[in-house]
Structure formats: structure tokens, C-alpha cells
Amino acid sequence: MPDMPDILALLPRFGLIPGRQAPEHPLPGSPERCIERFAVEDAGGRPWMLERIPQEQAPRREALGRLLADLAQDRDLCALIPAYRPVERTAGEDGGEKRFVLACEEEGLCGNWMLSPFVDGQELPRPGYLDDGWRGEAIARGILALQRAGRALPALLSAPQAALASFRDDLFSAITRHAPQIVERLAPVREALSELAAVLGAVPSALAHGDLHPLNVIWGSGPAKPLRALIDWEFAGARPRLYDIANCVGCAGFEHPSGLARGFVMGLMRELRKGGMPGPELGLLPLFVMVTRLGWLSEWLRKKDDELLDMELDYLDILLEEQENLAELWCGG
């Protein structure tokens, strides 16, 4: 691991005067999405997150840097986007697009580096947040603002709707090969998701965060200042516009199944309907929640976490059993 002077030596490459390494700042989000990461401060005392990423991620992260820079210009989103700091141009380099990945070849610092602002916030009270309607309303406003901003970025909306159906089919094929003991248990879910292709055709695409859930939000102090930032944008891109909603709702319900009908989720639904999301479309949401939970199921299988796998299977049973009731509840029927 590079020591403090080496790490701080990277800051001028991002146009900052070095300050100090600042390990007292707890870095939110998922550390496994990079090789290593550090909290640092510039000379003015502003905290930043410096992360080293794998070489194979560099092209995707450059595109992500451009996306977040664009979103940070949107008046409804600017306060929520911890956009990456661009790399300073070197002598003799001018013109062209901004770069956000610093490729460093110096000894001890060799690799690809990115820098983003550190945003401090309030710890999410779990499971108490499930009763906080204001949190759901705030996330709904963020989702709607992101979808509006995405309409001005048509190049990002080229991903085929069929991707989710392909993921479903590939996962069930992998389960048949590698986890045959749960195939019979998942048969009713698989049958319910056979309708996915038809449902996808009824839901338009929109720009999505891609991994939106309550732990990927930096929370403010209360209803007057609910959100400080949305983090972990690595999966951002075109999705069916129910995707972020489904992932967020699904995570609340996994916290406790009663959360599917408590303040957080109901506040989310009210604000979505208020913002123009059609009730009948929200009635399709239970199916989308089920398909997003397949991603988590895949994660528990990959990590061989039998306890979370059993919990996920039980949760899928609940979603399947309550599908019609949840559809009516969420669409405002």
C-alpha cells in the first residue's frame, strides 16, 4: 500500500494542492469495486476519495466520469452528484475531451486513479428508516430528476430492453448447472418471470443509477434536507424506468418484508405518482422487484453465503405470494 507522501503526490495531477491523508473520514459505498481507496484532504481541508481501479475498468469509468459531469450540470441533480475530478492536462496537451482516469506509471503509484469529493452524511437508521416516508419521497424525486436529465443524453439510452430477460435466462441456466438443489424451489418464480418479455415492452427506457438502494444514498439531517448525494454509480445506464424503483423497494423489503407496505416505500410510491408515473405502470413493479432480486440471489450464490441465500429464497416466496396485493397497493388502487 502506498504511504502518505506517495498518495498525496497524486493530487496535483487533479489540479489540487496536497494536504494530508485523512483516514478519520469513513468512506461509504462498496470498496470491492476498486483495488484500494483512501480519504485525503487538499491544502484547503476539503476531503476527497482517491481510488485505484483495475485497468479493465478504465474505459467504462471514463464514460462514467463524462456522464456524472453532465448530470452535475442539471439544476435538479447538481447537489446530488459527486462528480469525478478531471485530470489536469499536461504541458503541451490541449483540446479534446476531459479525462477522469489518471494513468500513473510512477513507482509505488502505478495504476489507474480517480478522485471524487467525499460527502459526509447521517447514518441510515436500520430498520427504523422503513417508517420514514420523507426518505422514500426524496429518493422518488431523485429518480424522476435523473430520468428527466437522461432524456437530453440519448446516447446513453441505447441498451436493449432484452438485457434483463437475457440475465434471467442465463442465471436460471447457471443455477440448473451449479445449484440444482434450489431449482425446484425457484420454479414458481421462474414461471412468474416468464411474463417479463411482455412486461418489458410496456415500460419505456430511462437513465438509471443502476444500483440505487438506501445504503447508496448519503442522507441529510431530516425532511428539510433529506439527500446529500447518490453514490456508487458504476452500473449507471439505460434500464427500464422501473428498474431503480424496483431495486430500492426490493432492498427495503429485504430489510423486513413489512417494509414493502410501510412509510418509506409508500412515500416513494406517492411521490412517483405525484411526479407523473402512471399507476398502471407501478402495478407492474412487483415483477420488476422479483427480477432485481435475482441479481442479489446471484451474489449470494457467488459468495457461497447460505444464510443470505435462504433469506433470499424466502423473500422471493413472499414477493410471489403477495404480487397482486402489492401491485394494487403501489399503483394507488
Secondary structure, 3 states (H helix, E strand, C coil): CCCHHHHHCCHHHHCCCEEEECCCCCCCCCHHHCCEEEEEEECCCCEEEEEEECHHHHHHHHHHHHHHHHHCCCCCCHHHCCCCCCCCCCCCCCCCCCCCCEEECCCCCCEEEEEEECCCCECCCCCHHHHCHHHHHHHHHHHHHHHHHHCCCHHHHCCCCHHHHHHHHHHHHHHHHHCHHHHHHHHHHHHHHHHHHHHHCCCCEEEECCCCCHHHEEEEEECCEEEEEECCCCCCEEEECCHHHHHHHHHHHHHCHHHHHCHHHHHHHHHHHHCCCCHHHHCCHHHHHHHHHHHHHHHHHHHCCHHHHHHHHHHHHHHHHCHHHHHHHHCCC
